[in-house]
Amino acid sequence: MSVETQQLVRHGTSTTDQFGQKMRTDPAAVDGAVNAHGAMREQMSTVQGSASAGRANLEASSAGNTTDTATATSVSLEQEVQEVLDLSTELESAAVEAAAALDVGKIQNEQLRDEIVKHIGETMEAVAATRQQPPPGGPAAAQQLLTELVAWVEEKNGEAATVAANTLGTLEGIAGKLGGGSDSTSASGAAGGTETQVGQSFNNQGSSGGGSDGGGGAAGGGGSVSKPRLPVAIPPQPGTGVDVNLPDGSTVKAPNETAAKAVRAALSNLGVPYVWGGTKPGVGLDCSGLTMTSYGEAGLEIPRIANTQTVGAEVPSQADLLPGDLVVWSGHVAMVIGNGQMVEAGDPVQVGPIRTTNAGQSFIGFYRPTG
Amino acid sequence: MDGSRHQGFHVDDGAYETFARNFDPLGDDARDAGAKHLAPNTDLAGDGFSAMGGESGFSGTYAGRMRGLRERVDRLGGSMTEMGDAARRTDGNFQGLEDDNRSILNTFGRDLA
């Protein structure tokens, strides 16, 4: 493969490579999670069976109100176990469904990548042959082949973007069925169902017990995220900073030239449509594509994925934010522009008030990539 | 009739002690199921459900529901342990009642003699 072909392949597959990276799972971890549900249910089913057998034994060896209270409490606990088993089945199904959607996306993306590589190779062989031919062959005809190749690769990249968008949509749908919303570690939230209250005894008036009260509804959502250990951003010295003009006509001070350039670059993309996986300023951007390319234009390379843009220094609070700082969630990122506002790749790229909430995602923190 | 499915009252010797012993290990069994199978799989290792899983909100939602399930299983384990304790107290209350009855009968018998 010629150097020219290698360069074209590298360029032509960069989009599918990015999508492939975004869809890369940890199969062992996913399998482990799925298998764990089965093992958990097996163990809890044994617990349920033992409780049921004990209850039957008590019913056979006693009778009266005390027995009724004890067995009713046991029945309530056995039903709770059943709810846990059902929840586990629901979560296992969601995990399997999500993994399958990602597998399909990865396969389709890989097929498109292979098509691109193959087509570039074949076209470049044709280009090399055409260059040697007399008219109507020759350099002009070869150039025409290259132009058609570029258009074809763009079309395939568009198909890859559709595959990625479909996969993302499927995952969002599965997440929605599981119950999106705010992060929940609360006792009643995510698990829902009823909760049995067990009394001190079954034959002591006033403290005997059994029965259940309502639990909460589905809350789900959010998820945990790892937070890197970074130094705390140092406030700028008085009189320092670089001016940045905002769209509303006001002027703010970025902590340094790099941050100022990044903010200007991000603002120059206002109105640009959201394109999932997009990293083309002025054409199509996703959230992390906007921040990455903006800092890239300012000469600072930051990671591609939103929740890995936790770089530089951590800004301790919203009050300490400066233009160029990043607001990072588990699956989203925005750039502070000053005056309590931030720019983010919604659809389109737009300016809005700084916030720390983002539907279905956990807030990780504020970061200053320039340290 | 009090509306319950039985008529009368009886408790075989050791019925509640047996009931308590049956429930005793279930609390630990339930908590063990949560600790062994749910806790290590709440946040998936490595790429887990992928960066796209994170961006779609799926990974976060799944992890949140897993945490909720784990907490539910733990509380359920606690209730199972409470069942054993309550059954043992019930047995103790019956023993106390029986001792009282025996004492009353003895006293009654002495009065008759």
Boltz contact constraints between the chains, C-beta under 6 A:
constraints:
  - contact:
      token1: [A, 22]
      token2: [B, 51]
      max_distance: 6.0
  - contact:
      token1: [A, 22]
      token2: [B, 52]
      max_distance: 6.0
  - contact:
      token1: [A, 23]
      token2: [B, 50]
      max_distance: 6.0
  - contact:
      token1: [A, 23]
      token2: [B, 52]
      max_distance: 6.0
  - contact:
      token1: [A, 24]
      token2: [B, 47]
      max_distance: 6.0
  - contact:
      token1: [A, 24]
      token2: [B, 50]
      max_distance: 6.0
  - contact:
      token1: [A, 25]
      token2: [B, 47]
      max_distance: 6.0
  - contact:
      token1: [A, 25]
      token2: [B, 50]
      max_distance: 6.0
  - contact:
      token1: [A, 26]
      token2: [B, 45]
      max_distance: 6.0
  - contact:
      token1: [A, 26]
      token2: [B, 46]
      max_distance: 6.0
  - contact:
      token1: [A, 26]
      token2: [B, 47]
      max_distance: 6.0
  - contact:
      token1: [A, 26]
      token2: [B, 48]
      max_distance: 6.0
  - contact:
      token1: [A, 29]
      token2: [B, 44]
      max_distance: 6.0
  - contact:
      token1: [A, 29]
      token2: [B, 45]
      max_distance: 6.0
  - contact:
      token1: [A, 29]
      token2: [B, 46]
      max_distance: 6.0
  - contact:
      token1: [A, 29]
      token2: [B, 48]
      max_distance: 6.0
  - contact:
      token1: [A, 32]
      token2: [B, 41]
      max_distance: 6.0
  - contact:
      token1: [A, 33]
      token2: [B, 41]
      max_distance: 6.0
  - contact:
      token1: [A, 33]
      token2: [B, 44]
      max_distance: 6.0
  - contact:
      token1: [A, 36]
      token2: [B, 37]
      max_distance: 6.0
  - contact:
      token1: [A, 36]
      token2: [B, 41]
      max_distance: 6.0
  - contact:
      token1: [A, 39]
      token2: [B, 37]
      max_distance: 6.0
  - contact:
      token1: [A, 40]
      token2: [B, 33]
      max_distance: 6.0
  - contact:
      token1: [A, 40]
      token2: [B, 37]
      max_distance: 6.0
  - contact:
      token1: [A, 40]
      token2: [B, 38]
      max_distance: 6.0
  - contact:
      token1: [A, 43]
      token2: [B, 33]
      max_distance: 6.0
  - contact:
      token1: [A, 44]
      token2: [B, 33]
      max_distance: 6.0
  - contact:
      token1: [A, 47]
      token2: [B, 26]
      max_distance: 6.0
  - contact:
      token1: [A, 47]
      token2: [B, 29]
      max_distance: 6.0
  - contact:
      token1: [A, 47]
      token2: [B, 30]
      max_distance: 6.0
  - contact:
      token1: [A, 50]
      token2: [B, 26]
      max_distance: 6.0
  - contact:
      token1: [A, 54]
      token2: [B, 19]
      max_distance: 6.0
  - contact:
      token1: [A, 54]
      token2: [B, 22]
      max_distance: 6.0
  - contact:
      token1: [A, 58]
      token2: [B, 15]
      max_distance: 6.0
  - contact:
      token1: [A, 58]
      token2: [B, 19]
      max_distance: 6.0
  - contact:
      token1: [A, 61]
      token2: [B, 12]
      max_distance: 6.0
  - contact:
      token1: [A, 61]
      token2: [B, 15]
      max_distance: 6.0
  - contact:
      token1: [A, 62]
      token2: [B, 11]
      max_distance: 6.0
  - contact:
      token1: [A, 62]
      token2: [B, 15]
      max_distance: 6.0
  - contact:
      token1: [A, 63]
      token2: [B, 6]
      max_distance: 6.0
  - contact:
      token1: [A, 63]
      token2: [B, 10]
      max_distance: 6.0
  - contact:
      token1: [A, 64]
      token2: [B, 9]
      max_distance: 6.0
  - contact:
      token1: [A, 68]
      token2: [B, 4]
      max_distance: 6.0
  - contact:
      token1: [A, 77]
      token2: [B, 79]
      max_distance: 6.0
  - contact:
      token1: [A, 80]
      token2: [B, 76]
      max_distance: 6.0
  - contact:
      token1: [A, 84]
      token2: [B, 72]
      max_distance: 6.0
  - contact:
      token1: [A, 84]
      token2: [B, 73]
      max_distance: 6.0
  - contact:
      token1: [A, 87]
      token2: [B, 69]
      max_distance: 6.0
  - contact:
      token1: [A, 91]
      token2: [B, 65]
      max_distance: 6.0
  - contact:
      token1: [A, 98]
      token2: [B, 49]
      max_distance: 6.0
  - contact:
      token1: [A, 98]
      token2: [B, 58]
      max_distance: 6.0
  - contact:
      token1: [A, 102]
      token2: [B, 50]
      max_distance: 6.0
  - contact:
      token1: [A, 168]
      token2: [B, 52]
      max_distance: 6.0
  - contact:
      token1: [A, 168]
      token2: [B, 56]
      max_distance: 6.0
  - contact:
      token1: [A, 171]
      token2: [B, 56]
      max_distance: 6.0
  - contact:
      token1: [A, 171]
      token2: [B, 58]
      max_distance: 6.0
  - contact:
      token1: [A, 172]
      token2: [B, 56]
      max_distance: 6.0
  - contact:
      token1: [A, 174]
      token2: [B, 58]
      max_distance: 6.0
  - contact:
      token1: [A, 175]
      token2: [B, 56]
      max_distance: 6.0
  - contact:
      token1: [A, 175]
      token2: [B, 57]
      max_distance: 6.0
  - contact:
      token1: [A, 175]
      token2: [B, 58]
      max_distance: 6.0
  - contact:
      token1: [A, 175]
      token2: [B, 61]
      max_distance: 6.0
  - contact:
      token1: [A, 178]
      token2: [B, 61]
      max_distance: 6.0
  - contact:
      token1: [A, 178]
      token2: [B, 65]
      max_distance: 6.0
  - contact:
      token1: [A, 180]
      token2: [B, 57]
      max_distance: 6.0
  - contact:
      token1: [A, 180]
      token2: [B, 61]
      max_distance: 6.0
  - contact:
      token1: [A, 183]
      token2: [B, 64]
      max_distance: 6.0
  - contact:
      token1: [A, 184]
      token2: [B, 64]
      max_distance: 6.0
  - contact:
      token1: [A, 184]
      token2: [B, 68]
      max_distance: 6.0
  - contact:
      token1: [A, 185]
      token2: [B, 67]
      max_distance: 6.0
  - contact:
      token1: [A, 187]
      token2: [B, 71]
      max_distance: 6.0
  - contact:
      token1: [A, 189]
      token2: [B, 68]
      max_distance: 6.0
  - contact:
      token1: [A, 190]
      token2: [B, 64]
      max_distance: 6.0
  - contact:
      token1: [A, 190]
      token2: [B, 65]
      max_distance: 6.0
  - contact:
      token1: [A, 190]
      token2: [B, 68]
      max_distance: 6.0
  - contact:
      token1: [A, 191]
      token2: [B, 68]
      max_distance: 6.0
  - contact:
      token1: [A, 191]
      token2: [B, 69]
      max_distance: 6.0
  - contact:
      token1: [A, 191]
      token2: [B, 72]
      max_distance: 6.0
  - contact:
      token1: [A, 196]
      token2: [B, 79]
      max_distance: 6.0
  - contact:
      token1: [A, 198]
      token2: [B, 79]
      max_distance: 6.0
  - contact:
      token1: [A, 198]
      token2: [B, 82]
      max_distance: 6.0
  - contact:
      token1: [A, 198]
      token2: [B, 83]
      max_distance: 6.0
  - contact:
      token1: [A, 198]
      token2: [B, 86]
      max_distance: 6.0
  - contact:
      token1: [A, 199]
      token2: [B, 86]
      max_distance: 6.0
  - contact:
      token1: [A, 200]
      token2: [B, 89]
      max_distance: 6.0
  - contact:
      token1: [A, 201]
      token2: [B, 86]
      max_distance: 6.0
  - contact:
      token1: [A, 201]
      token2: [B, 89]
      max_distance: 6.0
  - contact:
      token1: [A, 201]
      token2: [B, 90]
      max_distance: 6.0
  - contact:
      token1: [A, 201]
      token2: [B, 93]
      max_distance: 6.0
  - contact:
      token1: [A, 202]
      token2: [B, 86]
      max_distance: 6.0
  - contact:
      token1: [A, 202]
      token2: [B, 90]
      max_distance: 6.0
  - contact:
      token1: [A, 203]
      token2: [B, 90]
      max_distance: 6.0
  - contact:
      token1: [A, 203]
      token2: [B, 93]
      max_distance: 6.0
  - contact:
      token1: [A, 204]
      token2: [B, 93]
      max_distance: 6.0
  - contact:
      token1: [A, 220]
      token2: [B, 61]
      max_distance: 6.0
  - contact:
      token1: [A, 220]
      token2: [B, 64]
      max_distance: 6.0
  - contact:
      token1: [A, 220]
      token2: [B, 65]
      max_distance: 6.0
  - contact:
      token1: [A, 221]
      token2: [B, 60]
      max_distance: 6.0
  - contact:
      token1: [A, 221]
      token2: [B, 61]
      max_distance: 6.0
  - contact:
      token1: [A, 221]
      token2: [B, 64]
      max_distance: 6.0
  - contact:
      token1: [A, 222]
      token2: [B, 60]
      max_distance: 6.0
  - contact:
      token1: [A, 222]
      token2: [B, 64]
      max_distance: 6.0
  - contact:
      token1: [A, 223]
      token2: [B, 59]
      max_distance: 6.0
  - contact:
      token1: [A, 223]
      token2: [B, 60]
      max_distance: 6.0
  - contact:
      token1: [A, 223]
      token2: [B, 63]
      max_distance: 6.0
  - contact:
      token1: [A, 223]
      token2: [B, 64]
      max_distance: 6.0
  - contact:
      token1: [A, 224]
      token2: [B, 43]
      max_distance: 6.0
  - contact:
      token1: [A, 224]
      token2: [B, 63]
      max_distance: 6.0
  - contact:
      token1: [A, 305]
      token2: [B, 51]
      max_distance: 6.0
  - contact:
      token1: [A, 330]
      token2: [B, 54]
      max_distance: 6.0
  - contact:
      token1: [A, 330]
      token2: [B, 60]
      max_distance: 6.0
  - contact:
      token1: [A, 331]
      token2: [B, 54]
      max_distance: 6.0
  - contact:
      token1: [A, 331]
      token2: [B, 55]
      max_distance: 6.0
  - contact:
      token1: [A, 360]
      token2: [B, 57]
      max_distance: 6.0
  - contact:
      token1: [A, 361]
      token2: [B, 57]
      max_distance: 6.0
  - contact:
      token1: [A, 361]
      token2: [B, 60]
      max_distance: 6.0
  - contact:
      token1: [A, 362]
      token2: [B, 60]
      max_distance: 6.0
